[in-house]
């Protein structure tokens, strides 16, 4: 994945981590995942991974969250879920930059009902 797409994905991961942290509840699964997501995203931000190293770090993060959703009943609120779908779509390299930036604009819009 090229650097511009990695920066976009990292920005979305940061928004996802913040949103997920706000929605945390007493579920052991959610608390465990919140800590994992926070540590993983913070490491990616602090170490500024690029290139194949970024891809190697983001792949397991996405896999673990997807697995937690199916196997451990991880629950995401509407905003976190929408962010997550965009993150997964971008990570699969099935979306163009135009689509990705348009999605960011929609998710970040002040007029959208997705705000927490």
GUKOL-412913 format. One line per 10 residues: number of its first residue (from 1); their letters; for each residue x negated, y, z of N, C-alpha, C. Coordinates in Angstrom, 2 decimals. Layout:
! GUKOL-412913
NUM	A	X/Y/Z/X/Y/Z/X/Y/Z; ...
***
This chain:
! GUKOL-412913
1	XXXXXXXXXX	-0.86/-1.16/0.00/0.00/0.00/0.00/-0.91/1.23/0.00; -0.56/2.22/-0.81/-1.43/3.39/-0.87/-1.23/4.31/0.33; -2.17/5.23/0.48/-2.24/6.06/1.69/-0.99/6.90/1.90; -0.45/7.49/0.85/0.75/8.33/1.01/1.92/7.52/1.55; 2.07/6.32/1.05/3.15/5.46/1.52/2.90/5.02/2.97; 1.64/4.80/3.32/1.30/4.45/4.69/1.63/5.58/5.65; 1.32/6.82/5.25/1.64/7.98/6.09/3.14/8.10/6.29; 3.89/7.90/5.23/5.33/7.96/5.31/5.86/6.87/6.24; 5.34/5.67/6.08/5.78/4.56/6.92/5.43/4.81/8.38; 4.25/5.34/8.65/3.86/5.63/10.02/4.77/6.71/10.62
11	XXXXXXXXXX	5.13/7.72/9.85/6.05/8.74/10.34/7.40/8.14/10.71; 7.87/7.23/9.89/9.13/6.55/10.19/9.01/5.67/11.41; 7.88/5.00/11.56/7.67/4.15/12.74/7.66/4.98/14.01; 7.09/6.16/13.96/7.08/7.04/15.13/8.50/7.45/15.48; 9.29/7.83/14.46/10.69/8.20/14.71/11.47/7.01/15.26; 11.20/5.82/14.71/11.87/4.61/15.18/11.52/4.33/16.63; 10.25/4.44/16.96/9.80/4.18/18.34/10.46/5.16/19.31; 10.53/6.43/18.94/11.16/7.43/19.79/12.65/7.13/19.97; 13.31/6.78/18.89/14.73/6.48/18.94/14.99/5.23/19.76; 14.18/4.21/19.56/14.37/2.97/20.30/14.13/3.19/21.79
21	XXXXXXXXXX	13.15/4.01/22.13/12.87/4.30/23.54/14.05/5.00/24.21; 14.74/5.84/23.48/15.89/6.56/24.03/17.09/5.65/24.24; 17.19/4.58/23.46/18.36/3.70/23.54/18.13/2.52/24.47; 16.97/2.43/25.06/16.62/1.26/25.88/17.65/1.05/26.97; 17.90/-0.22/27.25/18.84/-0.56/28.32/18.21/-1.60/29.23; 19.00/-2.25/30.02/18.48/-3.19/31.02/18.13/-4.56/30.44; 18.36/-4.77/29.17/18.05/-6.05/28.55/16.55/-6.31/28.61; 16.18/-7.49/29.08/14.77/-7.86/29.14/14.12/-7.85/27.76; 14.87/-8.30/26.76/14.36/-8.30/25.38/14.08/-6.89/24.93; 15.01/-5.98/25.15/14.82/-4.59/24.72/13.65/-3.94/25.46
31	XXXXXXXXXX	13.51/-4.19/26.74/12.41/-3.60/27.50/11.07/-4.13/27.01; 11.00/-5.43/26.78/9.76/-6.04/26.30/9.40/-5.50/24.91; 10.39/-5.39/24.05/10.15/-4.88/22.70/9.81/-3.40/22.72; 10.43/-2.65/23.62/10.12/-1.22/23.71/8.65/-1.01/24.04; 8.13/-1.80/24.95/6.72/-1.69/25.31/5.84/-2.11/24.13; 6.19/-3.20/23.47/5.42/-3.67/22.32/5.42/-2.62/21.20; 6.60/-2.09/20.87/6.70/-1.10/19.80/5.91/0.15/20.15; 6.06/0.62/21.38/5.35/1.83/21.80/3.84/1.64/21.69; 3.33/0.53/22.19/1.88/0.27/22.14/1.38/0.13/20.69; 2.14/-0.61/19.87/1.72/-0.83/18.48/1.71/0.46/17.67
41	XXXXXXXXXX	2.76/1.25/17.81/2.85/2.51/17.05/1.80/3.50/17.56; 1.64/3.58/18.87/0.65/4.50/19.42/-0.76/4.13/18.97; -1.07/2.85/18.91/-2.38/2.41/18.43/-2.58/2.82/16.97; -1.54/2.66/16.16/-1.65/3.04/14.75/-1.83/4.54/14.60; -1.18/5.32/15.44/-1.32/6.77/15.39/-2.72/7.18/15.85; -3.16/6.64/16.98/-4.45/7.03/17.55/-5.64/6.61/16.69; -5.58/5.41/16.16/-6.72/4.89/15.39/-6.64/5.24/13.91; -5.54/5.77/13.47/-5.35/6.22/12.09/-5.80/5.18/11.08; -5.25/3.99/11.21/-5.58/2.92/10.28/-5.20/3.31/8.86; -6.00/2.83/7.90/-5.74/3.09/6.48/-5.99/1.82/5.70
51	XXXXXXXXXX	-5.47/1.80/4.49/-5.73/0.71/3.57/-5.24/-0.63/4.08; -6.04/-1.66/3.81/-5.61/-3.02/4.15/-5.51/-3.22/5.67; -6.27/-2.46/6.44/-6.18/-2.58/7.90/-4.81/-2.11/8.39; -4.31/-1.04/7.80/-2.96/-0.57/8.13/-1.94/-1.65/7.79; -2.06/-2.23/6.59/-1.14/-3.27/6.16/-1.18/-4.47/7.10; -2.37/-4.81/7.59/-2.51/-5.94/8.51/-1.89/-5.64/9.87; -1.85/-4.39/10.27/-1.26/-4.01/11.56/0.26/-3.85/11.46; 0.74/-3.30/10.36/2.17/-3.04/10.25/2.95/-4.32/9.93; 2.37/-5.24/9.22/3.05/-6.50/8.87/3.53/-7.28/10.08; 2.65/-7.58/11.03/3.09/-8.31/12.23/4.09/-7.53/13.08
61	XXXXXXXXXX	3.97/-6.21/13.11/4.93/-5.38/13.85/6.33/-5.56/13.26; 6.43/-5.45/11.96/7.72/-5.60/11.29/8.27/-7.01/11.49; 7.41/-7.99/11.34/7.83/-9.38/11.52/8.36/-9.63/12.93; 7.64/-9.12/13.93/8.05/-9.36/15.32/9.39/-8.71/15.63; 9.62/-7.51/15.14/10.88/-6.84/15.39/12.02/-7.55/14.66; 11.79/-7.93/13.41/12.80/-8.69/12.68/13.14/-10.00/13.39; 12.12/-10.68/13.86/12.31/-11.94/14.55/13.09/-11.72/15.86; 12.77/-10.66/16.57/13.48/-10.36/17.82/14.95/-10.06/17.56; 15.24/-9.42/16.43/16.63/-9.13/16.09/17.42/-10.42/15.86; 16.81/-11.38/15.20/17.53/-12.61/14.89/17.48/-13.63/16.01
71	XXXXXXXXXX	16.32/-13.84/16.60/16.14/-14.90/17.58/16.47/-14.48/19.01; 16.15/-13.24/19.36/16.30/-12.80/20.74/17.42/-11.77/20.93; 18.19/-11.56/19.88/19.34/-10.65/19.93/18.94/-9.22/20.31; 17.84/-8.75/19.74/17.44/-7.36/19.93/18.51/-6.47/19.32; 18.95/-5.49/20.08/20.03/-4.60/19.64/19.45/-3.23/19.33; 19.81/-2.70/18.17/19.40/-1.35/17.77/20.65/-0.49/17.65; 20.55/0.76/18.11/21.68/1.66/17.90/21.75/2.03/16.41; 22.77/2.76/16.03/22.99/3.07/14.61/21.79/3.79/13.99; 21.30/4.81/14.66/20.18/5.60/14.12/18.92/4.74/14.01; 18.59/3.99/15.05/17.41/3.12/15.02/17.54/2.07/13.93
81	XXXXXXXXXX	18.74/1.54/13.78/18.97/0.51/12.77/18.78/1.06/11.36; 19.27/2.26/11.13/19.10/2.88/9.80/17.61/3.16/9.52; 16.92/3.65/10.53/15.48/3.86/10.37/14.78/2.54/10.07; 15.17/1.51/10.80/14.54/0.21/10.63/14.74/-0.33/9.21; 15.94/-0.18/8.68/16.20/-0.64/7.31/15.32/0.08/6.30; 15.11/1.38/6.49/14.24/2.14/5.59/12.80/1.67/5.73; 12.35/1.44/6.96/10.99/0.96/7.20/10.76/-0.37/6.50; 11.69/-1.29/6.66/11.55/-2.60/6.03/11.54/-2.47/4.51; 12.41/-1.64/3.98/12.47/-1.46/2.53/11.16/-0.89/1.99; 10.62/0.10/2.65/9.37/0.70/2.20/8.22/-0.29/2.34
91	XXXXXXXXXX	8.19/-1.05/3.42/7.09/-2.00/3.63/7.09/-3.12/2.60; 8.25/-3.42/2.04/8.32/-4.46/1.01/7.92/-3.94/-0.36; 7.63/-2.67/-0.43/7.19/-2.03/-1.67/8.25/-2.08/-2.76; 9.50/-2.08/-2.35/10.57/-2.16/-3.33/11.24/-0.82/-3.57; 10.68/0.23/-3.02/11.31/1.54/-3.17/10.30/2.53/-3.73; 10.77/3.47/-4.49/9.89/4.49/-5.06/9.66/5.59/-4.03; 8.65/6.40/-4.27/8.39/7.52/-3.37/9.57/8.48/-3.33; 10.19/8.71/-4.48/11.31/9.63/-4.52/12.44/9.14/-3.61; 12.72/7.85/-3.68/13.75/7.27/-2.84/13.37/7.38/-1.38; 12.13/7.08/-1.09/11.67/7.12/0.31/11.77/8.52/0.88
101	XXXXXXXXXX	11.31/9.52/0.15/11.39/10.88/0.66/12.83/11.37/0.74; 13.68/10.94/-0.18/15.09/11.30/-0.10/15.71/10.70/1.16; 15.35/9.48/1.50/15.86/8.85/2.70/15.39/9.59/3.95; 14.14/10.03/3.94/13.62/10.81/5.08/14.43/12.09/5.23; 14.72/12.74/4.13/15.50/13.98/4.19/16.89/13.72/4.74; 17.51/12.62/4.32/18.84/12.29/4.81/18.79/11.99/6.30; 17.82/11.19/6.73/17.73/10.82/8.13/17.35/12.00/9.01; 16.63/12.96/8.46/16.18/14.10/9.25/17.08/15.32/9.15; 18.10/15.24/8.33/18.99/16.37/8.10/19.71/16.77/9.39; 19.83/18.08/9.60/20.53/18.58/10.79/22.03/18.33/10.68
111	XXXXXX	22.53/18.16/9.48/23.97/17.97/9.29/24.39/16.52/9.34; 23.45/15.63/9.45/23.80/14.22/9.43/24.36/13.78/10.78; 25.20/12.81/10.75/25.79/12.29/11.98/24.88/11.25/12.64; 23.70/11.04/12.09/22.80/10.03/12.62/22.00/10.49/13.82; 21.99/11.78/14.07/21.21/12.29/15.21/21.74/11.72/16.51; 20.83/11.50/17.44/21.23/10.98/18.75/21.81/12.07/19.62
***
